[in-house]
Amino acid sequence: MQRIVLDTNCLLMSLPRISPYRIIWDMFLESKFMLCVSTEIIEEYSEIISKKTTSEIANNVIATILNAQNTELVTPYFRFNLIQSDFDDNKFVDCCITANAQYIVSNDRHFDILKQIDFPHVNVISAKEFSEHLTL
C-alpha cells in the first residue's frame, strides 16, 4: 500500500464534496493508501480545519483520520530542518522520512527545495498529480 504524507492545505482541498480533489479524501476513506501523520501534523490539521470550517468538522475529520486502519501515527525523533524558508513545513518532511513514505502531497512552493537535496531524498507531488494517480 502506498504511504503518503498529506499537507494541511491539500487535506482541506480534499474535504468539500464538490472539490476536484475530493478523490483524495474518498480514497483515504476506502483505504487505498496509508496516511502517515505525526502528533504535530494532527494538531495543525485540527487548528487549520477549525479556522476554515468549524470545530465540529475539525473534530470529525481528526477522529476519522485517527481511527482509520490506514493511518500510521509516527513519532519523528530527529529534525532534519531541510526547509529553511518555512520551518513549520519541516514537520511534514520529518514525518515522511520517519514513516518511509513515498512522498508528500503538497502544492506549497516551500517544498520545491527538496528537489535539490540528495539525502535524505523526499519526493513531493501536487494534489492534482496525486488525484490523477488515484484514478489510474
C-alpha positions as CSV (number, residue, x, y, z in Angstrom):
1,M,0.0,0.0,0.0
2,Q,1.3,3.4,-0.9
3,R,2.4,5.6,2.0
4,I,1.9,9.3,1.9
5,V,2.1,12.5,4.0
6,L,-0.6,15.0,3.2
7,D,0.0,18.7,3.6
8,T,-2.7,20.5,5.5
9,N,-3.9,22.6,2.6
10,C,-4.2,19.5,0.4
11,L,-6.3,17.8,3.1
12,L,-8.5,20.9,3.3
13,M,-8.9,20.9,-0.5
14,S,-10.0,17.3,-0.5
15,L,-12.8,17.7,2.0
16,P,-15.6,19.6,0.1
17,R,-17.9,17.3,-1.9
18,I,-17.6,19.5,-5.0
19,S,-13.8,19.7,-4.9
20,P,-11.8,18.4,-7.8
21,Y,-9.5,16.9,-5.2
22,R,-12.3,15.1,-3.3
23,I,-11.0,11.8,-4.6
24,I,-8.1,12.1,-2.1
25,W,-10.4,12.0,0.9
26,D,-12.7,9.4,-0.7
27,M,-9.8,7.1,-1.5
28,F,-8.4,7.6,2.0
29,L,-11.8,6.5,3.4
30,E,-11.7,3.5,1.1
31,S,-8.2,2.6,2.5
32,K,-6.5,3.0,-0.9
33,F,-3.4,4.5,0.6
34,M,-1.7,4.7,4.0
35,L,-1.8,8.2,5.5
36,C,1.3,8.9,7.7
37,V,0.9,11.6,10.4
38,S,2.6,12.8,13.5
39,T,1.1,14.5,16.5
40,E,2.3,17.8,15.2
41,I,0.6,17.3,11.9
42,I,-2.7,16.2,13.6
43,E,-2.5,19.4,15.7
44,E,-2.1,21.5,12.6
45,Y,-4.9,19.7,10.8
46,S,-7.2,20.4,13.8
47,E,-6.2,24.0,14.1
48,I,-6.5,24.9,10.4
49,I,-9.7,23.0,9.8
50,S,-11.3,24.6,12.8
51,K,-10.3,28.1,11.5
52,K,-11.5,27.4,7.9
53,T,-14.7,25.5,8.9
54,T,-16.0,24.7,12.4
55,S,-14.5,22.9,15.4
56,E,-17.1,20.1,14.9
57,I,-16.0,19.4,11.4
58,A,-12.3,19.5,12.5
59,N,-13.1,17.0,15.3
60,N,-14.9,14.7,12.9
61,V,-12.1,14.8,10.4
62,I,-9.4,14.2,13.1
63,A,-11.4,11.4,14.6
64,T,-11.8,9.8,11.2
65,I,-8.1,10.0,10.5
66,L,-7.0,8.7,13.9
67,N,-9.5,5.8,13.9
68,A,-8.7,4.7,10.3
69,Q,-6.8,1.4,9.9
70,N,-4.9,3.1,7.1
71,T,-3.4,5.8,9.3
72,E,0.0,5.4,10.7
73,L,0.9,7.7,13.6
74,V,4.7,8.2,13.6
75,T,7.0,9.9,16.1
76,P,9.9,11.7,14.4
77,Y,12.8,11.7,16.8
78,F,15.1,13.7,14.6
79,R,14.5,17.1,13.0
80,F,16.1,17.4,9.5
81,N,15.3,21.1,9.0
82,L,15.5,20.8,5.3
83,I,13.1,23.7,4.6
84,Q,14.6,26.9,5.7
85,S,12.0,29.3,4.1
86,D,9.2,28.0,6.3
87,F,10.4,25.9,9.3
88,D,6.8,24.9,10.1
89,D,6.7,22.8,6.9
90,N,9.5,20.6,8.3
91,K,7.0,18.6,10.3
92,F,5.8,17.0,7.1
93,V,9.3,16.3,5.9
94,D,10.3,14.7,9.2
95,C,7.2,12.6,9.2
96,C,7.8,11.5,5.6
97,I,11.3,10.4,6.3
98,T,10.4,8.7,9.6
99,A,7.5,6.8,8.0
100,N,9.4,5.9,4.9
101,A,6.6,7.4,2.9
102,Q,6.7,7.5,-0.9
103,Y,6.0,11.2,-1.0
104,I,4.5,14.3,0.5
105,V,1.4,15.6,-1.3
106,S,1.6,19.4,-1.3
107,N,1.0,22.4,-3.5
108,D,3.3,24.5,-1.3
109,R,6.3,26.0,-3.2
110,H,8.4,25.8,0.0
111,F,8.7,22.1,-0.7
112,D,10.5,22.7,-4.0
113,I,13.8,23.0,-2.2
114,L,13.6,19.2,-1.6
115,K,14.3,18.6,-5.3
116,Q,17.8,19.9,-4.7
117,I,18.6,17.7,-1.7
118,D,20.0,14.3,-2.4
119,F,19.9,13.0,1.1
120,P,17.6,12.3,2.7
121,H,15.6,12.1,-0.5
122,V,12.0,13.2,-0.2
123,N,9.6,13.2,-3.1
124,V,6.8,15.8,-3.4
125,I,3.8,15.7,-5.7
126,S,0.9,18.1,-6.1
127,A,-2.6,17.4,-5.1
128,K,-3.5,17.3,-8.8
129,E,-0.8,14.7,-9.6
130,F,-1.9,12.6,-6.6
131,S,-5.5,12.8,-7.6
132,E,-4.7,11.7,-11.2
133,H,-2.6,8.9,-9.8
134,L,-5.6,7.7,-7.7
135,T,-7.8,7.5,-10.8
136,L,-5.4,5.1,-12.6
